[in-house]
């Protein structure tokens, strides 16, 4: 039986990048960017019709809306990561024909290929979604040169509709 094992440690920065990706690839993230930019553009375009205070208020409101999500995500991610000792322990990912076995200490869980809802790749990591809100993160730097082998497993065992990125060969 063909297998591949990766030991993965996640740090707060990688977890923050995942949360940013997840936030800005949702409707609420898109709306926050749109509203922030709309306020800034409105403040600049209609500065002659508005008095200076209102124009500045719209521009500042847009800036606050644009920086609120990243800053609040950074603070909440750091707090959650520091408060949860389980996140600091390495996880062993064992890729096989049936799926991915995750092992952390004495705890084991198997993600069957057919239960994986979506697989995306960002600049920082590969994300395996089991549900809309539950995902496993493998930082690309933790793959230690096994990226092509992981892609070979995905190509062989995962439905193409689940993979949301182009694999480089």
N, C-alpha and C positions, 0 to 999 in steps of 0.2 A: 504494500500500500504506500503510495506516494505521499510524503508529508514535508512540511516546511515549518520550522520553529523560529519565532522571533521573540526576544525578551524586550519589552517596551516599558520605559519609564516616562511618565508624563510630567511636565513641569507647569508652573503657573502661567508662563508665557504662552505655551502651546494650548493650554486650556482657554486662555483669553482669546487667542486667535480663532479657536473653534466657536466660542460664544459670539464673537464679532461676525463670523461667517453666517452662523445660524440666525442672528438678529437681522442682518442686512439682506438676507435671502428670504425674508418673510414679508408679508404685507405691511406689518407695522414698521419695519425698517425702511421700506420703500416710502411709505407715507411720511415718516419723520424727515427723510432727506428732501422729499418734495416740498413739504411745508416749510422747512428751514430755508430752502432756496427761494421759495415763493415769497417769503417775508423779506428776504434780502433784496430780491429783484424789485419787489413792490416799493420798498423804501427808497431805492435808487431811482426807479423810473418815475415815481410820482412825488419826488421831493419838492417840486415846484408847487404842486397842488396842496400838499400837506405842509404844515409848518415844520420847522427844523426839528423840534422835539419829537413829533410823531414819526418823522422820517428816521431819525436816529433810533427811536424805540422799535420800529419794525426791523431795522437792520440788526440791532442787538438781540431782539427776540429770535430772529433767524439764526444768528450765531449760537445762541444758547440752545436752541432746538437741535442744531447740528452737532454740538459737542456734548450734549447731555447723555446720549446713549453710549458713546465710547467710554466716557468717564465713569458713568454708573456701572457699566459692564466691567470695567477694570477693577473698580472697588469691590463689587460683589463677587467677582471671580477670585480675586485675591483672598477675600474673607472666607469663601467656601473652600478654596484649596487649602488654606492654612488650618481650617477647622476640621477637615476630613483627613485623618491619617491614612485611610485606605487609598486615597488618590496618589499618595506619595510612594506606595509600594509598587514594584515592577509587576507587570502582567505578562505571562507567557501566552503567546498566540501560536496555536498549532493548526496550520492549514492542512486540510485533508480532502478526500473525495466527497465527504458528507457535509463538511462545513468548517467552521473555525472553533476550536476548543480553546476557551479562555481559562487560565489557571492563575490564581493569585493566592499564594499560601496553600491552605487546605481547601479553598473554595474553587469549584469548577463549574463552568457553564458552557453549553455548546450553542453556537449560532449556526443553525442549519442554513445551507445556501438558499433554500426555498423560502425561508423566513426573513431574509434580508430584503428590505423594502427599497433601499437606494444606496448606492455607493458613489461618493463624490471625492474629488481630489482638489485640494487647494494648494497654494504655494507652500504651505507648512505641513499638511497632513493628508491622509486618506481617511475618510469618515464612512463608517458602516452604519446605516440607519436601520434599526429594527422596527421602530415606530416613528411617528412624526417628531417626537421629543426625546427618544431614547437612542443613543448612538454610542459606538465605540470608536475611539480616535487612535490612529497609529501615525505618529509624527514621521514624516519622510526621512528625517535624519536618523531615526531609530531603526529604519529598515536595513541599515548597514550594507548597502549594495545588493539587497535582495528584492529591489523594486521590480525587476523584470520577472523574477520567479513568482512574486505575488500576482503580477498581471497575468502570467501564464495560468495560474490557478483560477483567476477570475474569468479569463477567456474560456477556459475549459468547462467550468462548473456553474457559472452564474448566467442567468438570462441576460441578454444584451440590453433589454429595457431597464434593467436595474442599474447598470453601469452608466453614470452620467458624466463621463470624461473620455477623452481619447487617449488610449494607451500608446506610449511611444515604444517602439521595438528596437 
